[in-house]
Amino acid sequence: MLFVDFTPPAPCVGDLNNDGVINTADLAQFLGQFGQTVAPGTGADLTGDGVVNTADLALFLGRFGQSC
Ligand SMILES: [Ca+2]
């Protein structure tokens, strides 16, 4: 019997340009939004509090270089 996993892929936190890798291209986007107020959870607001700040940067850097 074949089981198919329909679990949706986990959101790739930090992959801002959705190319599957968290790299310098994402960092450029991240820094472009740093300090800005955005809709919670969008763009570089990785923590979902509506502000792109050092908390988001810490999360971003923790995932830097990973693929997903
Ligand atoms: Ca990317």
PDB file of the backbone (N, CA, C, O) and the ligand in Angstrom, with CONECT records:
HET     CA  A 101       1
ATOM      1  N   MET A   1       0.846  -1.192   0.000  1.00  0.00           N
ATOM      2  CA  MET A   1       0.000   0.000   0.000  1.00  0.00           C
ATOM      3  C   MET A   1       0.885   1.247   0.000  1.00  0.00           C
ATOM      4  O   MET A   1       1.867   1.353   0.735  1.00  0.00           O
ATOM      5  N   LEU A   2       0.500   2.154  -0.834  1.00  0.00           N
ATOM      6  CA  LEU A   2       1.292   3.374  -0.974  1.00  0.00           C
ATOM      7  C   LEU A   2       0.632   4.531  -0.224  1.00  0.00           C
ATOM      8  O   LEU A   2      -0.540   4.846  -0.429  1.00  0.00           O
ATOM      9  N   PHE A   3       1.399   5.132   0.623  1.00  0.00           N
ATOM     10  CA  PHE A   3       0.906   6.314   1.338  1.00  0.00           C
ATOM     11  C   PHE A   3       1.552   7.561   0.757  1.00  0.00           C
ATOM     12  O   PHE A   3       2.764   7.622   0.553  1.00  0.00           O
ATOM     13  N   VAL A   4       0.724   8.537   0.502  1.00  0.00           N
ATOM     14  CA  VAL A   4       1.244   9.796  -0.027  1.00  0.00           C
ATOM     15  C   VAL A   4       1.161  10.848   1.074  1.00  0.00           C
ATOM     16  O   VAL A   4       0.126  11.017   1.720  1.00  0.00           O
ATOM     17  N   ASP A   5       2.247  11.531   1.266  1.00  0.00           N
ATOM     18  CA  ASP A   5       2.299  12.572   2.298  1.00  0.00           C
ATOM     19  C   ASP A   5       1.784  13.888   1.728  1.00  0.00           C
ATOM     20  O   ASP A   5       2.419  14.522   0.885  1.00  0.00           O
ATOM     21  N   PHE A   6       0.615  14.272   2.216  1.00  0.00           N
ATOM     22  CA  PHE A   6       0.024  15.525   1.734  1.00  0.00           C
ATOM     23  C   PHE A   6       0.340  16.712   2.652  1.00  0.00           C
ATOM     24  O   PHE A   6      -0.239  17.789   2.513  1.00  0.00           O
ATOM     25  N   THR A   7       1.261  16.496   3.581  1.00  0.00           N
ATOM     26  CA  THR A   7       1.628  17.583   4.471  1.00  0.00           C
ATOM     27  C   THR A   7       2.226  18.729   3.656  1.00  0.00           C
ATOM     28  O   THR A   7       3.184  18.526   2.911  1.00  0.00           O
ATOM     29  N   PRO A   8       1.671  19.919   3.794  1.00  0.00           N
ATOM     30  CA  PRO A   8       2.236  21.024   3.022  1.00  0.00           C
ATOM     31  C   PRO A   8       3.656  21.315   3.488  1.00  0.00           C
ATOM     32  O   PRO A   8       3.983  21.116   4.657  1.00  0.00           O
ATOM     33  N   PRO A   9       4.497  21.786   2.574  1.00  0.00           N
ATOM     34  CA  PRO A   9       5.878  22.081   2.964  1.00  0.00           C
ATOM     35  C   PRO A   9       5.916  23.187   4.002  1.00  0.00           C
ATOM     36  O   PRO A   9       5.133  24.135   3.939  1.00  0.00           O
ATOM     37  N   ALA A  10       6.814  23.068   4.942  1.00  0.00           N
ATOM     38  CA  ALA A  10       6.952  24.092   5.967  1.00  0.00           C
ATOM     39  C   ALA A  10       7.396  25.388   5.317  1.00  0.00           C
ATOM     40  O   ALA A  10       8.217  25.380   4.399  1.00  0.00           O
ATOM     41  N   PRO A  11       6.862  26.486   5.785  1.00  0.00           N
ATOM     42  CA  PRO A  11       7.321  27.755   5.229  1.00  0.00           C
ATOM     43  C   PRO A  11       8.813  27.915   5.457  1.00  0.00           C
ATOM     44  O   PRO A  11       9.335  27.571   6.518  1.00  0.00           O
ATOM     45  N   CYS A  12       9.475  28.430   4.469  1.00  0.00           N
ATOM     46  CA  CYS A  12      10.916  28.554   4.560  1.00  0.00           C
ATOM     47  C   CYS A  12      11.276  29.917   5.132  1.00  0.00           C
ATOM     48  O   CYS A  12      11.451  30.893   4.403  1.00  0.00           O
ATOM     49  N   VAL A  13      11.380  29.955   6.429  1.00  0.00           N
ATOM     50  CA  VAL A  13      11.676  31.226   7.099  1.00  0.00           C
ATOM     51  C   VAL A  13      13.040  31.742   6.663  1.00  0.00           C
ATOM     52  O   VAL A  13      14.040  31.031   6.760  1.00  0.00           O
ATOM     53  N   GLY A  14      13.076  32.946   6.198  1.00  0.00           N
ATOM     54  CA  GLY A  14      14.334  33.558   5.790  1.00  0.00           C
ATOM     55  C   GLY A  14      14.561  33.549   4.293  1.00  0.00           C
ATOM     56  O   GLY A  14      15.366  34.328   3.782  1.00  0.00           O
ATOM     57  N   ASP A  15      13.853  32.665   3.573  1.00  0.00           N
ATOM     58  CA  ASP A  15      14.014  32.629   2.112  1.00  0.00           C
ATOM     59  C   ASP A  15      13.079  33.662   1.497  1.00  0.00           C
ATOM     60  O   ASP A  15      11.987  33.332   1.034  1.00  0.00           O
ATOM     61  N   LEU A  16      13.514  34.894   1.498  1.00  0.00           N
ATOM     62  CA  LEU A  16      12.636  36.003   1.114  1.00  0.00           C
ATOM     63  C   LEU A  16      12.301  36.015  -0.368  1.00  0.00           C
ATOM     64  O   LEU A  16      11.233  36.489  -0.757  1.00  0.00           O
ATOM     65  N   ASN A  17      13.199  35.500  -1.200  1.00  0.00           N
ATOM     66  CA  ASN A  17      12.908  35.516  -2.636  1.00  0.00           C
ATOM     67  C   ASN A  17      12.431  34.156  -3.147  1.00  0.00           C
ATOM     68  O   ASN A  17      12.292  33.947  -4.352  1.00  0.00           O
ATOM     69  N   ASN A  18      12.178  33.223  -2.201  1.00  0.00           N
ATOM     70  CA  ASN A  18      11.558  31.942  -2.535  1.00  0.00           C
ATOM     71  C   ASN A  18      12.303  31.144  -3.596  1.00  0.00           C
ATOM     72  O   ASN A  18      11.690  30.513  -4.457  1.00  0.00           O
ATOM     73  N   ASP A  19      13.633  31.177  -3.526  1.00  0.00           N
ATOM     74  CA  ASP A  19      14.387  30.354  -4.463  1.00  0.00           C
ATOM     75  C   ASP A  19      14.905  29.090  -3.806  1.00  0.00           C
ATOM     76  O   ASP A  19      15.640  28.321  -4.425  1.00  0.00           O
ATOM     77  N   GLY A  20      14.523  28.870  -2.544  1.00  0.00           N
ATOM     78  CA  GLY A  20      14.873  27.624  -1.883  1.00  0.00           C
ATOM     79  C   GLY A  20      16.187  27.657  -1.128  1.00  0.00           C
ATOM     80  O   GLY A  20      16.574  26.675  -0.495  1.00  0.00           O
ATOM     81  N   VAL A  21      16.866  28.781  -1.196  1.00  0.00           N
ATOM     82  CA  VAL A  21      18.137  28.906  -0.491  1.00  0.00           C
ATOM     83  C   VAL A  21      18.153  30.234   0.256  1.00  0.00           C
ATOM     84  O   VAL A  21      17.683  31.251  -0.255  1.00  0.00           O
ATOM     85  N   ILE A  22      18.690  30.213   1.455  1.00  0.00           N
ATOM     86  CA  ILE A  22      18.810  31.446   2.230  1.00  0.00           C
ATOM     87  C   ILE A  22      20.237  31.945   2.070  1.00  0.00           C
ATOM     88  O   ILE A  22      21.171  31.418   2.675  1.00  0.00           O
ATOM     89  N   ASN A  23      20.384  32.977   1.239  1.00  0.00           N
ATOM     90  CA  ASN A  23      21.736  33.425   0.911  1.00  0.00           C
ATOM     91  C   ASN A  23      21.814  34.947   0.839  1.00  0.00           C
ATOM     92  O   ASN A  23      20.950  35.650   1.363  1.00  0.00           O
ATOM     93  N   THR A  24      22.853  35.443   0.186  1.00  0.00           N
ATOM     94  CA  THR A  24      23.092  36.888   0.158  1.00  0.00           C
ATOM     95  C   THR A  24      21.977  37.649  -0.562  1.00  0.00           C
ATOM     96  O   THR A  24      21.736  38.818  -0.261  1.00  0.00           O
ATOM     97  N   ALA A  25      21.301  37.000  -1.503  1.00  0.00           N
ATOM     98  CA  ALA A  25      20.191  37.666  -2.190  1.00  0.00           C
ATOM     99  C   ALA A  25      19.084  37.986  -1.190  1.00  0.00           C
ATOM    100  O   ALA A  25      18.467  39.050  -1.240  1.00  0.00           O
ATOM    101  N   ASP A  26      18.847  37.040  -0.279  1.00  0.00           N
ATOM    102  CA  ASP A  26      17.836  37.265   0.753  1.00  0.00           C
ATOM    103  C   ASP A  26      18.324  38.311   1.756  1.00  0.00           C
ATOM    104  O   ASP A  26      17.546  39.130   2.245  1.00  0.00           O
ATOM    105  N   LEU A  27      19.592  38.270   2.046  1.00  0.00           N
ATOM    106  CA  LEU A  27      20.157  39.239   2.987  1.00  0.00           C
ATOM    107  C   LEU A  27      19.978  40.662   2.456  1.00  0.00           C
ATOM    108  O   LEU A  27      19.662  41.580   3.213  1.00  0.00           O
ATOM    109  N   ALA A  28      20.181  40.835   1.154  1.00  0.00           N
ATOM    110  CA  ALA A  28      20.009  42.152   0.556  1.00  0.00           C
ATOM    111  C   ALA A  28      18.571  42.631   0.725  1.00  0.00           C
ATOM    112  O   ALA A  28      18.326  43.790   1.060  1.00  0.00           O
ATOM    113  N   GLN A  29      17.628  41.728   0.489  1.00  0.00           N
ATOM    114  CA  GLN A  29      16.213  42.086   0.682  1.00  0.00           C
ATOM    115  C   GLN A  29      15.936  42.390   2.142  1.00  0.00           C
ATOM    116  O   GLN A  29      15.225  43.337   2.477  1.00  0.00           O
ATOM    117  N   PHE A  30      16.512  41.567   3.000  1.00  0.00           N
ATOM    118  CA  PHE A  30      16.302  41.744   4.435  1.00  0.00           C
ATOM    119  C   PHE A  30      16.773  43.120   4.875  1.00  0.00           C
ATOM    120  O   PHE A  30      16.049  43.856   5.546  1.00  0.00           O
ATOM    121  N   LEU A  31      17.985  43.451   4.490  1.00  0.00           N
ATOM    122  CA  LEU A  31      18.560  44.728   4.915  1.00  0.00           C
ATOM    123  C   LEU A  31      17.788  45.902   4.319  1.00  0.00           C
ATOM    124  O   LEU A  31      17.718  46.974   4.920  1.00  0.00           O
ATOM    125  N   GLY A  32      17.213  45.698   3.143  1.00  0.00           N
ATOM    126  CA  GLY A  32      16.422  46.749   2.521  1.00  0.00           C
ATOM    127  C   GLY A  32      15.166  47.059   3.305  1.00  0.00           C
ATOM    128  O   GLY A  32      14.612  48.153   3.197  1.00  0.00           O
ATOM    129  N   GLN A  33      14.716  46.099   4.092  1.00  0.00           N
ATOM    130  CA  GLN A  33      13.494  46.293   4.876  1.00  0.00           C
ATOM    131  C   GLN A  33      13.788  46.547   6.345  1.00  0.00           C
ATOM    132  O   GLN A  33      12.876  46.775   7.141  1.00  0.00           O
ATOM    133  N   PHE A  34      15.070  46.507   6.698  1.00  0.00           N
ATOM    134  CA  PHE A  34      15.417  46.614   8.118  1.00  0.00           C
ATOM    135  C   PHE A  34      14.948  47.939   8.706  1.00  0.00           C
ATOM    136  O   PHE A  34      15.167  49.003   8.129  1.00  0.00           O
ATOM    137  N   GLY A  35      14.304  47.855   9.855  1.00  0.00           N
ATOM    138  CA  GLY A  35      13.824  49.048  10.550  1.00  0.00           C
ATOM    139  C   GLY A  35      12.438  49.480  10.118  1.00  0.00           C
ATOM    140  O   GLY A  35      11.859  50.393  10.706  1.00  0.00           O
ATOM    141  N   GLN A  36      11.899  48.831   9.092  1.00  0.00           N
ATOM    142  CA  GLN A  36      10.587  49.221   8.585  1.00  0.00           C
ATOM    143  C   GLN A  36       9.461  48.501   9.317  1.00  0.00           C
ATOM    144  O   GLN A  36       9.646  47.428   9.889  1.00  0.00           O
ATOM    145  N   THR A  37       8.304  49.122   9.279  1.00  0.00           N
ATOM    146  CA  THR A  37       7.080  48.498   9.770  1.00  0.00           C
ATOM    147  C   THR A  37       6.377  47.866   8.571  1.00  0.00           C
ATOM    148  O   THR A  37       6.143  48.528   7.560  1.00  0.00           O
ATOM    149  N   VAL A  38       6.047  46.593   8.690  1.00  0.00           N
ATOM    150  CA  VAL A  38       5.398  45.869   7.596  1.00  0.00           C
ATOM    151  C   VAL A  38       4.179  45.138   8.132  1.00  0.00           C
ATOM    152  O   VAL A  38       3.975  45.063   9.343  1.00  0.00           O
ATOM    153  N   ALA A  39       3.378  44.604   7.238  1.00  0.00           N
ATOM    154  CA  ALA A  39       2.269  43.761   7.677  1.00  0.00           C
ATOM    155  C   ALA A  39       2.865  42.566   8.416  1.00  0.00           C
ATOM    156  O   ALA A  39       3.789  41.929   7.910  1.00  0.00           O
ATOM    157  N   PRO A  40       2.351  42.253   9.607  1.00  0.00           N
ATOM    158  CA  PRO A  40       2.949  41.178  10.413  1.00  0.00           C
ATOM    159  C   PRO A  40       3.147  39.883   9.632  1.00  0.00           C
ATOM    160  O   PRO A  40       2.229  39.388   8.978  1.00  0.00           O
ATOM    161  N   GLY A  41       4.350  39.350   9.711  1.00  0.00           N
ATOM    162  CA  GLY A  41       4.646  38.070   9.083  1.00  0.00           C
ATOM    163  C   GLY A  41       4.976  38.158   7.609  1.00  0.00           C
ATOM    164  O   GLY A  41       5.199  37.132   6.967  1.00  0.00           O
ATOM    165  N   THR A  42       5.014  39.359   7.057  1.00  0.00           N
ATOM    166  CA  THR A  42       5.337  39.485   5.638  1.00  0.00           C
ATOM    167  C   THR A  42       6.778  39.956   5.466  1.00  0.00           C
ATOM    168  O   THR A  42       7.393  40.495   6.386  1.00  0.00           O
ATOM    169  N   GLY A  43       7.294  39.736   4.264  1.00  0.00           N
ATOM    170  CA  GLY A  43       8.639  40.190   3.946  1.00  0.00           C
ATOM    171  C   GLY A  43       9.661  39.686   4.938  1.00  0.00           C
ATOM    172  O   GLY A  43       9.723  38.493   5.236  1.00  0.00           O
ATOM    173  N   ALA A  44      10.456  40.596   5.442  1.00  0.00           N
ATOM    174  CA  ALA A  44      11.550  40.225   6.338  1.00  0.00           C
ATOM    175  C   ALA A  44      11.111  40.159   7.796  1.00  0.00           C
ATOM    176  O   ALA A  44      11.944  39.965   8.682  1.00  0.00           O
ATOM    177  N   ASP A  45       9.824  40.316   8.054  1.00  0.00           N
ATOM    178  CA  ASP A  45       9.332  40.205   9.437  1.00  0.00           C
ATOM    179  C   ASP A  45       9.156  38.741   9.806  1.00  0.00           C
ATOM    180  O   ASP A  45       8.051  38.202   9.747  1.00  0.00           O
ATOM    181  N   LEU A  46      10.258  38.105  10.187  1.00  0.00           N
ATOM    182  CA  LEU A  46      10.252  36.668  10.442  1.00  0.00           C
ATOM    183  C   LEU A  46       9.566  36.325  11.758  1.00  0.00           C
ATOM    184  O   LEU A  46       9.048  35.219  11.913  1.00  0.00           O
ATOM    185  N   THR A  47       9.555  37.246  12.697  1.00  0.00           N
ATOM    186  CA  THR A  47       8.956  36.973  14.003  1.00  0.00           C
ATOM    187  C   THR A  47       7.472  37.294  14.028  1.00  0.00           C
ATOM    188  O   THR A  47       6.779  36.930  14.978  1.00  0.00           O
ATOM    189  N   GLY A  48       6.968  37.976  12.989  1.00  0.00           N
ATOM    190  CA  GLY A  48       5.543  38.231  12.910  1.00  0.00           C
ATOM    191  C   GLY A  48       5.036  39.335  13.817  1.00  0.00           C
ATOM    192  O   GLY A  48       3.846  39.384  14.128  1.00  0.00           O
ATOM    193  N   ASP A  49       5.926  40.227  14.249  1.00  0.00           N
ATOM    194  CA  ASP A  49       5.476  41.313  15.126  1.00  0.00           C
ATOM    195  C   ASP A  49       5.259  42.620  14.381  1.00  0.00           C
ATOM    196  O   ASP A  49       4.925  43.637  14.988  1.00  0.00           O
ATOM    197  N   GLY A  50       5.448  42.596  13.064  1.00  0.00           N
ATOM    198  CA  GLY A  50       5.140  43.782  12.264  1.00  0.00           C
ATOM    199  C   GLY A  50       6.290  44.758  12.107  1.00  0.00           C
ATOM    200  O   GLY A  50       6.149  45.785  11.443  1.00  0.00           O
ATOM    201  N   VAL A  51       7.420  44.446  12.708  1.00  0.00           N
ATOM    202  CA  VAL A  51       8.586  45.319  12.597  1.00  0.00           C
ATOM    203  C   VAL A  51       9.788  44.462  12.200  1.00  0.00           C
ATOM    204  O   VAL A  51       9.980  43.370  12.735  1.00  0.00           O
ATOM    205  N   VAL A  52      10.586  44.953  11.270  1.00  0.00           N
ATOM    206  CA  VAL A  52      11.807  44.246  10.891  1.00  0.00           C
ATOM    207  C   VAL A  52      12.944  44.796  11.752  1.00  0.00           C
ATOM    208  O   VAL A  52      13.410  45.918  11.551  1.00  0.00           O
ATOM    209  N   ASN A  53      13.374  43.987  12.706  1.00  0.00           N
ATOM    210  CA  ASN A  53      14.372  44.483  13.657  1.00  0.00           C
ATOM    211  C   ASN A  53      15.414  43.409  13.959  1.00  0.00           C
ATOM    212  O   ASN A  53      15.539  42.424  13.231  1.00  0.00           O
ATOM    213  N   THR A  54      16.152  43.615  15.038  1.00  0.00           N
ATOM    214  CA  THR A  54      17.256  42.703  15.354  1.00  0.00           C
ATOM    215  C   THR A  54      16.776  41.290  15.694  1.00  0.00           C
ATOM    216  O   THR A  54      17.510  40.321  15.499  1.00  0.00           O
ATOM    217  N   ALA A  55      15.547  41.171  16.200  1.00  0.00           N
ATOM    218  CA  ALA A  55      15.010  39.835  16.482  1.00  0.00           C
ATOM    219  C   ALA A  55      14.877  39.044  15.187  1.00  0.00           C
ATOM    220  O   ALA A  55      15.168  37.849  15.138  1.00  0.00           O
ATOM    221  N   ASP A  56      14.436  39.729  14.144  1.00  0.00           N
ATOM    222  CA  ASP A  56      14.325  39.073  12.835  1.00  0.00           C
ATOM    223  C   ASP A  56      15.706  38.755  12.274  1.00  0.00           C
ATOM    224  O   ASP A  56      15.924  37.710  11.662  1.00  0.00           O
ATOM    225  N   LEU A  57      16.629  39.681  12.500  1.00  0.00           N
ATOM    226  CA  LEU A  57      17.989  39.482  12.001  1.00  0.00           C
ATOM    227  C   LEU A  57      18.629  38.248  12.639  1.00  0.00           C
ATOM    228  O   LEU A  57      19.302  37.470  11.962  1.00  0.00           O
ATOM    229  N   ALA A  58      18.415  38.074  13.948  1.00  0.00           N
ATOM    230  CA  ALA A  58      18.969  36.915  14.646  1.00  0.00           C
ATOM    231  C   ALA A  58      18.418  35.623  14.053  1.00  0.00           C
ATOM    232  O   ALA A  58      19.154  34.660  13.840  1.00  0.00           O
ATOM    233  N   LEU A  59      17.125  35.618  13.793  1.00  0.00           N
ATOM    234  CA  LEU A  59      16.481  34.438  13.206  1.00  0.00           C
ATOM    235  C   LEU A  59      17.021  34.190  11.797  1.00  0.00           C
ATOM    236  O   LEU A  59      17.303  33.057  11.408  1.00  0.00           O
ATOM    237  N   PHE A  60      17.154  35.276  11.055  1.00  0.00           N
ATOM    238  CA  PHE A  60      17.649  35.178   9.682  1.00  0.00           C
ATOM    239  C   PHE A  60      19.058  34.614   9.645  1.00  0.00           C
ATOM    240  O   PHE A  60      19.349  33.683   8.894  1.00  0.00           O
ATOM    241  N   LEU A  61      19.924  35.186  10.458  1.00  0.00           N
ATOM    242  CA  LEU A  61      21.323  34.753  10.451  1.00  0.00           C
ATOM    243  C   LEU A  61      21.465  33.311  10.929  1.00  0.00           C
ATOM    244  O   LEU A  61      22.370  32.597  10.496  1.00  0.00           O
ATOM    245  N   GLY A  62      20.578  32.885  11.815  1.00  0.00           N
ATOM    246  CA  GLY A  62      20.601  31.509  12.288  1.00  0.00           C
ATOM    247  C   GLY A  62      20.291  30.511  11.192  1.00  0.00           C
ATOM    248  O   GLY A  62      20.642  29.335  11.296  1.00  0.00           O
ATOM    249  N   ARG A  63      19.633  30.977  10.142  1.00  0.00           N
ATOM    250  CA  ARG A  63      19.253  30.091   9.042  1.00  0.00           C
ATOM    251  C   ARG A  63      20.066  30.359   7.789  1.00  0.00           C
ATOM    252  O   ARG A  63      19.891  29.691   6.770  1.00  0.00           O
ATOM    253  N   PHE A  64      20.942  31.323   7.869  1.00  0.00           N
ATOM    254  CA  PHE A  64      21.696  31.728   6.677  1.00  0.00           C
ATOM    255  C   PHE A  64      22.519  30.565   6.125  1.00  0.00           C
ATOM    256  O   PHE A  64      23.184  29.847   6.871  1.00  0.00           O
ATOM    257  N   GLY A  65      22.460  30.397   4.819  1.00  0.00           N
ATOM    258  CA  GLY A  65      23.215  29.340   4.175  1.00  0.00           C
ATOM    259  C   GLY A  65      22.462  28.033   4.035  1.00  0.00           C
ATOM    260  O   GLY A  65      22.923  27.115   3.357  1.00  0.00           O
ATOM    261  N   GLN A  66      21.295  27.944   4.680  1.00  0.00           N
ATOM    262  CA  GLN A  66      20.509  26.723   4.596  1.00  0.00           C
ATOM    263  C   GLN A  66      19.664  26.717   3.326  1.00  0.00           C
ATOM    264  O   GLN A  66      19.340  27.764   2.765  1.00  0.00           O
ATOM    265  N   SER A  67      19.324  25.531   2.900  1.00  0.00           N
ATOM    266  CA  SER A  67      18.371  25.389   1.812  1.00  0.00           C
ATOM    267  C   SER A  67      17.104  24.773   2.368  1.00  0.00           C
ATOM    268  O   SER A  67      17.114  24.131   3.418  1.00  0.00           O
ATOM    269  N   CYS A  68      16.029  24.974   1.659  1.00  0.00           N
ATOM    270  CA  CYS A  68      14.753  24.429   2.148  1.00  0.00           C
ATOM    271  C   CYS A  68      13.821  24.197   0.955  1.00  0.00           C
ATOM    272  O   CYS A  68      12.691  23.742   1.134  1.00  0.00           O
TER     273      CYS A  68
HETATM  274 CA    CA A 101      16.464  32.851  -1.245  1.00  0.00          CA2+
END
